[in-house]
Amino acid sequence: MNLDIPDPVVSRRTVLRSAAGAGALAALAVTASTAAPATAAPGRTAIVIGTGFGGSVAALRLGEAGFTTTVFERGRRWPIRPDGNTFATFSSPDKRAAWFDNRAGANSATAIPVEPYPGVLDHVEGNGIEAVYGAGVGGGSLVFGSFTPVPRRQDFEHIFPAAANYSELLSTYYPRAKRTLGVSPMPADILKHPNYVGPRSWLEVIARYGATPHFFDFAIDWDIVRAEMAGRKRPSVIIGELSYGVNSGAKKSTDRTYLAAAERTGNVTIKPMHEVFDIRPRPRSAGFVVTARVRDEQGRTIRTVTAEADHLFMAAGSFHTTRMLVEARAKGTLPQLSPRIGNGFGTNGDFLTIRTNPSDDFGLVQGGPGYARIYEDRLSETPMSMVYQATPLPAPLGKAGTTHLVQTHTDERGTVDFDHSTRTAKLNYPYPEGSNDVDRQAAAFVGKFHQRTEARYGRPANGVPIYTRAVGFGSAGTYHGLGGVVMGEAASMDGAVRGYDNLYVVDGSFVPGAVGLVNPALTITALAERTMDRFLGNH
Ligand SMILES: Cc1cc2nc3c(=O)[nH]c(=O)nc-3n(C[C@H](O)[C@H](O)[C@H](O)COP(=O)(O)OP(=O)(O)OC[C@H]3O[C@@H](n4cnc5c(N)ncnc54)[C@H](O)[C@@H]3O)c2cc1C
C-alpha cells in the first residue's frame, strides 16, 4: 500500500520552519561538538526532551522568555493533510498507528501485523501492565481522547501533597492551560446530531443509576466537527475516531497550539525524529550535554547529534523520562540522581470496561469524543468515577456496546528499575488480575451499575460489563501512566530534579501516580505551567 506519507525528517516544511527559528539553532552544537553557542546569552540556553503536554508548555514559556531552546522529539511531525489521510483509521489500521512495532492497534490484544514505522502509539510492555503513550510532535496530544477535565478538590487532595496547592491551580494554572489548549464543552447543536444519540442515552442511563452528570471540556475544534457533519471534512470525531489521530483536523493537539506559538517566538527549534539516548552534566560549567540519534522512517540511525545547554527539561512522558534517568543513574552518567527516581509509577486508577448490548440506543455509530462523568462516593470501597467514551465501531455495531473508563483511588504503585542483564530500565507493576485494589473496587462498581441500570428492570442480559484482561480491558493497560520522578520525592515541589542543578521535570512523571479520578492531560499541563512560572521567576 502506498500511503504517500510526507517525509518527516527533511520535508521542505520542516526545513522552512527550522530556518524561521534559525536563532534557536545556536543551542545545537551538531555531531559531537559541544562548544557553547556564540549567539546565546550566558545562562539562557535550554533543551527540552519530548513534545507532549509538559514539553509543549516548557517550549512556549522558554521561547517567550527569550531562552534559546532546542526541543528534541523522537517522532515525526503530523501536519493535517487536505486529503484527510494523515493518520491510520480504526476500520483500516496501518503502520502509522504504531511506534516502530510489528503490530498496530489500540491495545496489544486487538493489534494487527504492520511494518515498523514511526507511528503515533508506543506500547510499553511492562511486567504486569501495558502502558500506552503518544509519539510524534505533540506527543500524547496527537492520540488523546481530547478529554480535559479538572479533578474535584477532594480527589486531587487525596493524592497530591498539600504543597501541590489545588487552590492555586484552580485560580491560575488550570485556566491558563485551558485557554492555551483552546478547550471547550460540547456544544448543544453537536449533541443534537444523529451520531450523538450515544451521549444523550448516556445521560438517561446516568439518571437511572441515580447519579449527577459532571460535564467537562474537550480539546476539539467544534467548527471542524460541524464540517465533518456537513460532509466537507473526512468523518473522524463524528464516528469516534480519536486515538490514532483525527484526520479532519478537529483535534487541538499541542503541535497546533503551544508548539506553534513556541516556534513563532523565533527562539525555539523543534527537532523531530531525534531520539535522546544519553544525558550527562556539562564538564566545565552548569548545564547538560544531551545526545540524540536521528532516525529515518525505517528506524535506522542516520547520524547522532550532541547539544548542550544551561538548563534541561525532561518531558519524554512518565515512562521514558523515568527510564532515561534510571539508566543514566545506573550507567554512571548522572550518578547523583535521587535513589527515589523510578518509584511511584501509577496507572491513574484506570479500569476499562465495555457494557455489552445496552438496552438504550447508542446509535449506529458513536460520535466522539465521549461525554459526562459520574462520581460514586457511596460505595464502601472508595470514591470512583465513570465516563462514557465513544467506541469507534463501524455501523451498525455502535449498538453492540459502550466503552467506559472507570477510575479509582488506589495506593498501588509500580517501579521503573534498571535491569543489569539488558542494561535498560523496565516497568514493573506487580498487581495480577483479580487480586488488586483497582480490579476489586471497579468490578464492584460496574456490577452495581449493571444492577441499578438494567438487571433491576428485568434485563440481566443487557449492559453486561466485560472487563477481562484477556481482551485488553480491566486493568490490563493504561493510557494514563504517571509518576517515576514524583513531586516532593525524586523532584522538589517546583519541578527541580534532586541531585543536579538546572535539571527539571515537566511531564507526567512529576505526578504522584494519579491525578484524582479524571484523565490527566490538563493537570499535567497546569502543573507544567506552574513549574515554568517558578523557573522563570528565578531566572
Ligand atoms: C490513546 C490515548 C488516549 C488518551 N486520552 C486522554 C484523554 O482523553 N485525556 C487525557 O487527559 N489524557 C489522555 N491520555 C493520556 C495523555 O495523552 C497523557 O497523559 C499525556 O500525553 C502525557 O503528557 P506528557 O507531557 O507526560 O508526555 P507525552 O504526551 O507522553 O509526550 C512525551 C513525548 O516525548 C517523546 N519522547 C519519548 N522518549 C523520547 C526520547 N528518548 N527522545 C526524544 N523524545 C522522546 C515522545 O515521542 C512524546 O512525544 C491518552 C493517552 C493515550 C495513549
The ligand as an ORCA input file, in Angstrom:
! r2SCAN-3c Opt
* xyz 0 1
  C      -4.781      6.583     23.250
  C      -4.667      7.585     24.375
  C      -5.773      8.364     24.727
  C      -5.671      9.281     25.776
  N      -6.735     10.091     26.054
  C      -6.628     11.036     27.009
  C      -7.671     11.975     27.248
  O      -8.706     11.982     26.576
  N      -7.484     12.896     28.217
  C      -6.352     12.956     28.968
  O      -6.265     13.788     29.860
  N      -5.330     12.101     28.739
  C      -5.431     11.167     27.771
  N      -4.376     10.338     27.504
  C      -3.160     10.497     28.302
  C      -2.329     11.694     27.839
  O      -2.113     11.588     26.451
  C      -1.005     11.697     28.609
  O      -1.272     11.716     29.987
  C      -0.175     12.895     28.241
  O       0.060     12.957     26.854
  C       1.145     12.875     28.967
  O       1.831     14.080     28.697
  P       3.381     14.198     28.981
  O       3.744     15.620     28.921
  O       3.693     13.445     30.216
  O       4.141     13.435     27.803
  P       3.701     12.709     26.479
  O       2.476     13.323     25.927
  O       3.729     11.252     26.711
  O       4.867     13.112     25.481
  C       6.169     12.630     25.588
  C       6.895     12.894     24.283
  O       8.270     12.579     24.445
  C       8.733     11.902     23.301
  N       9.889     11.089     23.680
  C       9.902      9.952     24.416
  N      11.160      9.493     24.547
  C      11.964     10.361     23.880
  C      13.368     10.414     23.647
  N      14.203      9.480     24.132
  N      13.860     11.442     22.902
  C      13.023     12.395     22.390
  N      11.685     12.371     22.578
  C      11.159     11.377     23.327
  C       7.529     11.095     22.852
  O       7.607     10.725     21.495
  C       6.388     12.052     23.129
  O       6.137     12.880     22.017
  C      -4.452      9.416     26.472
  C      -3.353      8.631     26.119
  C      -3.446      7.721     25.086
  C      -2.240      6.902     24.715
*
